[in-house]
Amino acid sequence: MKRWNLTRFEKGLWFVSTAAILVSFALSGGGNPLTAAVSVLGVTGLLFIAKGYVLGQILIAVFAAIYGGISFFQQYYGFVQWRRMQRRQQTSG
């Protein structure tokens, strides 16, 4: 197994980034834990990409696929299901 040569600074950067994600997730009332997990996955992938490891590209591809699913089902992009969004707006207002 290949050993990941991360410097002390890079480990600290990863830890602080992960802690910031998890603390902000907890302070915002939580929600879907998958969102926090995928955010940590994205930070980890970016660190490995910056180091030039192929694993980083794999992690980012997984991150993109899961984030795409979350975005679709949470309707971050409302134009995908525009008619449903229109009905919801008409009934609420």
Beta strands, then each sheet from edge to edge (+ up, - down):
end
